[in-house]
Amino acid sequence: MSSFKIGRGRPPKRSRFKKGQSGNPKGRPKGSRNFATEVNSQLRRPVVVKEGGVTKKVSKQEASAMALIGKAMQGDPRASGMLLAINEREAAHVEAAPPTKAELAILRRHLPRILRWISNDEEN
């Protein structure tokens, strides 16, 4: 009998992968994309829509947004709820984003004046 312990995380030596051998030899095919990438790709593809009697090409994402907003405007409570949830999520994302270099430059330029306003307001 071998002194080597066999158990969880310790398979028998004869059944282990050989050196240089992968556990998944075929693996993921090169160039394959995940589901989110496929969805984003499809959402960017154009589709023809008719709006106000005018036919135009827009992305599927834009067409979906237009349809959702249209249903919400017609009073569909589910569409309204979805639209509000998306809007809140986007607003939270925008608020959480750090300021850009351009925004920081504007803040630095105006900060002394803002601080003077605050101190003058506190004195009154």
Backbone torsions as a table, in degrees:
resi	resn	phi	psi	omega
1	MET	NA	144.5	-178.9
2	SER	-81.6	150.6	177.2
3	SER	-82.7	-3.3	-178.8
4	PHE	-75.7	128.9	179.5
5	LYS	-80.5	135.9	176.4
6	ILE	-113.1	135.8	179.7
7	GLY	174.5	-158.5	-178.4
8	ARG	-60.4	124.2	179.5
9	GLY	77.9	4.0	-179.9
10	ARG	-135.5	75.9	-179.6
11	PRO	-71.4	161.0	177.1
12	PRO	-57.9	143.8	-176.0
13	LYS	-58.3	-35.7	-176.6
14	ARG	-68.2	-22.3	-177.6
15	SER	-102.2	3.3	178.6
16	ARG	-76.2	161.7	175.2
17	PHE	-66.3	140.6	176.5
18	LYS	-72.3	156.2	179.4
19	LYS	-57.9	132.5	179.5
20	GLY	81.1	2.0	-179.3
21	GLN	-102.5	131.0	179.9
22	SER	-83.7	153.3	175.5
23	GLY	-76.4	-16.1	-179.9
24	ASN	-134.5	78.5	-171.2
25	PRO	-60.1	-36.6	179.0
26	LYS	-77.8	-37.9	175.8
27	GLY	62.0	-167.3	178.6
28	ARG	-78.5	130.8	179.6
29	PRO	-62.8	142.1	179.0
30	LYS	-61.8	138.4	177.5
31	GLY	83.8	-3.0	178.9
32	SER	-73.5	145.3	-175.3
33	ARG	-118.5	152.4	-180.0
34	ASN	-79.4	172.7	-174.0
35	PHE	-61.6	-43.4	-178.6
36	ALA	-61.5	-39.4	178.7
37	THR	-64.8	-41.8	178.4
38	GLU	-62.9	-43.9	179.9
39	VAL	-62.0	-46.8	179.6
40	ASN	-60.9	-38.5	178.3
41	SER	-62.7	-44.5	179.8
42	GLN	-66.4	-37.3	-179.3
43	LEU	-66.5	-25.2	179.5
44	ARG	-82.6	-14.1	-178.3
45	ARG	-70.7	145.2	-177.0
46	PRO	-78.6	154.5	175.8
47	VAL	-143.5	150.8	-179.7
48	VAL	-92.1	127.3	177.0
49	VAL	-126.3	156.3	177.8
50	LYS	-114.9	119.8	-178.6
51	GLU	-129.6	117.3	179.9
52	GLY	61.5	34.5	178.9
53	GLY	82.5	-3.4	-179.1
54	VAL	-106.4	129.8	177.9
55	THR	-92.4	131.6	178.0
56	LYS	-148.4	160.9	178.9
57	LYS	-97.1	128.7	175.2
58	VAL	-136.6	166.3	177.0
59	SER	-71.1	158.5	178.0
60	LYS	-62.7	-33.3	177.9
61	GLN	-63.4	-45.4	179.2
62	GLU	-65.6	-39.9	178.7
63	ALA	-63.4	-39.3	178.2
64	SER	-65.1	-41.9	178.4
65	ALA	-63.4	-41.9	179.2
66	MET	-62.1	-42.0	-179.5
67	ALA	-66.0	-42.6	179.7
68	LEU	-63.0	-45.2	179.2
69	ILE	-64.8	-40.1	178.1
70	GLY	-60.5	-44.0	178.6
71	LYS	-65.4	-40.4	179.2
72	ALA	-62.8	-39.2	-179.8
73	MET	-69.9	-23.7	177.2
74	GLN	-84.0	-1.5	175.3
75	GLY	99.3	11.2	178.2
76	ASP	-70.7	113.0	-175.9
77	PRO	-65.3	-32.8	179.5
78	ARG	-67.7	-43.3	178.1
79	ALA	-65.1	-39.4	178.6
80	SER	-63.0	-42.8	178.8
81	GLY	-63.3	-42.9	178.3
82	MET	-63.3	-41.8	-179.0
83	LEU	-64.6	-43.0	177.9
84	LEU	-64.5	-40.4	179.2
85	ALA	-64.1	-43.3	178.6
86	ILE	-63.4	-43.6	-179.0
87	ASN	-63.0	-42.5	179.2
88	GLU	-64.9	-41.6	-179.8
89	ARG	-63.3	-42.2	179.4
90	GLU	-67.8	-39.5	179.0
91	ALA	-64.1	-40.0	178.4
92	ALA	-65.5	-37.0	179.4
93	HIS	-66.2	-42.0	-179.2
94	VAL	-67.1	-41.5	-179.8
95	GLU	-66.6	-32.8	-176.8
96	ALA	-81.6	-15.6	-177.1
97	ALA	-69.8	137.5	178.2
98	PRO	-68.7	152.6	-179.2
99	PRO	-65.7	148.6	177.6
100	THR	-76.9	170.2	178.6
101	LYS	-61.4	-39.0	179.7
102	ALA	-64.9	-42.4	178.5
103	GLU	-64.9	-39.6	178.2
104	LEU	-64.2	-38.5	178.2
105	ALA	-62.9	-41.2	178.0
106	ILE	-64.5	-44.4	179.3
107	LEU	-61.2	-44.3	178.9
108	ARG	-61.7	-38.3	-178.5
109	ARG	-67.4	-36.0	-174.6
110	HIS	-100.7	-8.1	-175.8
111	LEU	-58.1	-46.1	179.7
112	PRO	-56.8	-41.6	-179.7
113	ARG	-67.2	-40.5	179.3
114	ILE	-63.7	-42.6	179.4
115	LEU	-63.7	-38.0	176.4
116	ARG	-62.7	-42.3	178.5
117	TRP	-60.3	-43.5	-178.7
118	ILE	-64.6	-46.1	-178.5
119	SER	-66.3	-36.1	176.9
120	ASN	-66.2	-37.8	179.8
121	ASP	-67.1	-37.4	-179.6
122	GLU	-69.7	-30.2	179.0
123	GLU	-71.4	-29.7	-177.5
124	ASN	-83.4	NA	NA
